Amino acid sequence: MKKFPPVKLIATIALVSLSLSSCEKLFNKSPEVNDQTFSVAENSPNGTVVGQIVAEDKSGQELFYYIVDGNEEDIFAVNEKTGDISVNNSALLDYESYESISFTAEVKDEFGKWDECKITVNLEDVKPTTDHLLSYYKFNDNGNDETGYSNATVTNGQYITDLTFNSGKVLYLNGSAYADLNTGFDYSNRSISIWFNVSEISSEMNVIIASDYQNYEYGLSSMAVQSVAGTEKLVFNLSNNPVYTAISKNEWHNAVMVLDNTSYTYYLDGEVKGYGPITSYITSNLGYQNTVIGISRNFDRNVYGMLAEARFYTKALTAEEV
């Protein structure tokens, strides 16, 4: 029996395979995707899934998903393989800045054929709770307490325009400025929320807020920024339970400390960064009786940067309220 040379068989198989591939590509249809709308609560934590881009490919090809226009500030991200849209920059997911955000998404098949659509994400306005709100400082041209409980005295501070907040202005601290709230903050159940944007961070702790006095019954409350081994950190501390977490300079962050009588929880930009038991209410021996912002209780270690929207509650906020 006559045998065909193996090389010709291989060549024939390759030619047939190439022909089938070319044919498949020739008759492959482009994927189809329509404009879609989703919604998400403002300030949702990074990683929150907003929705999934729905597309159809009648040729049965695997699809890939991309953002090709809009979304310049990377507020959202799209999973290339699943089409899931997720929050990527929670700090900018602010209803007062954007009621809706739109971008263009592209859906592409294995052969490079594509279709695109407009994705619109509507932001849901989340009103901060007023339940047990003791003091609220907007720092919009003054140190007024919106609740009327205790106005702050602002020293050397300036008020500058920043459209991040609907009030339009924030308190600028140049390293010598601070706010004295003219009252203490001594509650076994308490929560402190503040927005900050620091421009300089050193190896020394620079204090964002301090509430500590030797005669206080329920311990100290403080937040500070510090450079640790070259990494910029926010330092939470309730009754000597410090937790360090990474932050970025020249970006707005929201920090919340919650004390629930016998436990603490720390949040940064809506994400839990630390929690644990409170074994005793620790205070210093050299505290200052008033709560201060932008400076330590010894009136040193000032903050460089901007502060806004400081809220003090006489309750432990829930995760949903944070």
N, C-alpha and C positions, 0 to 999 in steps of 0.2 A: 504494500500500500504506500502510495506517495504521501509524504508528510510536508505540510507547509512550514516554511521557516518561522520560528517564533517571533522574530522581529516584525514580520508583516502582520501577525495576529495582534501584537501590541499596538502597532500603528493603526490598524483597523478599529480596534476597541477605542483608542484615543480619539479617532476621527468621529466615531459614532457618538461618544460622550460629548465631544465638542459641539457636534451638530445638535444633540438634544439640549445642551445648555444654551446654545444660541437661539434655538427655537423657543425654549422656555422664556428667555429674556425678551424675545421679539413679541411674544403674545402675553407677557406679564402686564397686568393692569396696575395703574398707580393706586396707592392707598387713598382712602377717602376719609376726610375729617371735617366736621362742622364747627362753627364757633360755639364756645361753651362758657357757662357762667357758674361760678362757685361762690361760697361765702365762708368767712372765718372770723372768729372774735379777735378784735384788736389785741395786740401784745401777747398773742399765743406763743408759747415757747418754741424755740428752734426745733425742727423735726416734726412739728405737728402736721399731719397729712390733711391737706385742704380738699383734695379730690383726685380723680384719675381721668386723664384725657382718654376719651373713647374714640377709637378709629376703626375703620373696616378695611380689610384687604381681601378682595374676592379671589386673588390668586393664591391665597394661603401662605404668603411670605411672612417671615418674622419682621416685626416693626420696631423702629427705634425712634425716640422722642427727644427733641431739643428745643431750647429757647433761642430764637434767632433775632429777635428785635424787642426793644422795650426792656423793662426790668433792669435798668442801668445800675441801680443800687443793690442788685442781687437780693432783693427782699424774698424772692421765691426761688426754688430749685426744682428741676424736673428729673426724675429717675429715667435714665436713658432707655432702660429695658422694660419698665412697667408703665411709664407714663404718669406715675404718681407725682402730684404737685405737693411740695412741702414748704413750710416756713424756713427761711434761711437767715433772715436778719430781723429778729423779733423787735429789736430796739426801734426800727423804722416802721413797724406795723402799727401805725397810730391813726385812729379814726379822724382826729382833728387835723391831721396832715393830708390824709388821703381817704376819701369815702369809698373809693374803688381804685383798683390798680389793674391795668391791662398790659398784656404783652403778646407777641406773636410766637406761636409754637409750630414746629415743623415735624411732620411724621414721615419717616423714610423707610423704604423696604430694603431687602438684601441687595437688590440690583441698582439702588440709588434713585429709584423713582419716588416722588414725594408729593405731598400736599401740605398745606399750612392752614392754620386757623387762628382766630383771635380768642385769647383766654382772658376773661374778666373775673377778678376776685373782688367781691364786695366785702367791705369791712363792717363788722357789727360793733356798734358803740357799746362799750362796757363802762358804766358809770361807777366810779369808786364808791365804796360803801360809806355811808355817813353814820352807820350804827356805832355808837360809842366813840365818835370822832371828837377828840378833845381839842386839838388845835390843827389848823391848816394854813400854811404859809405859801402863797404863790410866789413871793418875791418879785412881784411885778410893780416896780417903781417904789415899793415900800416894804416894811416888815410887818404889815398888818396881819393879824390872825383873823381869818375869815369867819371863825366861829365866835370871835369876840372874847375868847378866854384870856389870852395874854399876848399883847403885841410885842414884837421883837425890836430890839435896838440894834440897828445895823451901823457898824463903824468901818469907815474907809471903803465901803463897798460901792460898786457902780452897777447900774442896771443897763443892760445892753439888749438889743433886739436879737431874738432867736426864735424863728418861726416853727421850731420843733413843737412848741406849746401854743395852744390857742390864746393864751394870755399875751403872747407876743414878746415878752421880755423875761429875762432871767437875772439872777444875781451873779455878778462877776467878782471874783476874789483874786487879788493880785499878790498874795503872799503876806499881806498885813491886814487884810479885811476879815471881818467875822460878824456873826449875828448872835446876840445874847437874847435868849427867849424870855428872860425875866421871870422864869418860874422853873421849878424842878419837875421831875417826871418819875414818880415813885409808886409803881403799881405792880402787883404780883401777876396780873394779866395785862400785857401791853404789846403794842406793835408800832414800829417806826418805819415809815416808807419815805424815801428821798431819791430824787433824780440828781445825778452828778455827771460832770464831764471835766476830767482833770487834764491839765496841759503839761504838768511836770510831776514826776514821781522820783523820789530819791531813796537811798538806803535807810533813811530815817523815816519813821512813821509820820505822815501828815494827816491830821485828823479832820474827818468830814463832820462828825457829830460826836459829842461827848455829854453824857448825863451821869454824873458820879459825885457823890457827897458822902462823907463819913457817917452822917446821921440818917441817910436813906435806909429804909428797911429792906428794900427789894433789889439791891445790887446795882451794878453799873450797866450802862448801855453805851457802846461806842462802835464807830466805823472809822477806818483809816485806810490810806493807801501807802504802799511800800514796795520798793524794788527788792526782790529776794533772788539772789543768784542770777541777776540779769532779767528776771521775769517780773512784770508789773502785776501787783496783787491788790485785791481789796481784802481788808482784814475785818471780819465781823467779831464782836465780842460782847456777850451777855454774861455777866457774873463770872468772868475769867474762864470762858469757854470759847477760845479763839478758833476761827476757821479762816484759812487763806484760800482765795480763789482768783484765777487769772482774769484780768480786765485789759482793755486797750485804752491808751491815751487818746484824747481828742475825739472821743465817741461818747454819746449819751448812754448811761446805764441806769437802771432802776434797782435799788437795793432795799430789801425789806427784812427786818428782824422781828421775830415773833416769840414772845415768852408766854407760855401757857402754864403758869404757876410752877410746875415741876419739870418742864421740858422747853427746849428752844428749837427753832427752825429758822434757817437763813435762806433767803431767796435772792438770786441775781437774775434780772431780766426774766422773771417768771419761773426760773428753774431752781429746784432745791439744791443748795450747795453744802448744807450741813444740818444735822439735827442730833439731839441727844438729851440726856437727863440733866436737870439742874439739881445739884446735890446741896448747894447752899447759896445764899444770896451774898455775894462778895462785893464789898465797896473798898475804896482806897482810904488812906488816912489823911490825904491832903487834897480832897476833892473840893470843887466849887459848887455851891448850892444850886446855881441855875444851869439849865441845859444850854450848851453853846454849839454853834454850827460854824464850821470852817476853821476851828482852832481847838487846841487841847484845853483841858480844865486848868492848866497852869499858864494859859495864854501864850503858848508858843506852838511850834510845829504847824504853822498855818498851811492851808490848802491853796494851790494855784489852779484856777479853773472856774467852772460855772456850777451853780446849784439852782434847783427849782423844785417846786411842788413837794414840800415837806409836810407829811401828815403824821399825827400822833394819835393813837387809839388807846382807850382804856379797856381793850379786849384783845384776845388772841385771834387774829384774822385766820379764817380758813384758807385752804389752798385755792379754792374757787374765788374768794374775795381778793386774794393777792393777785 
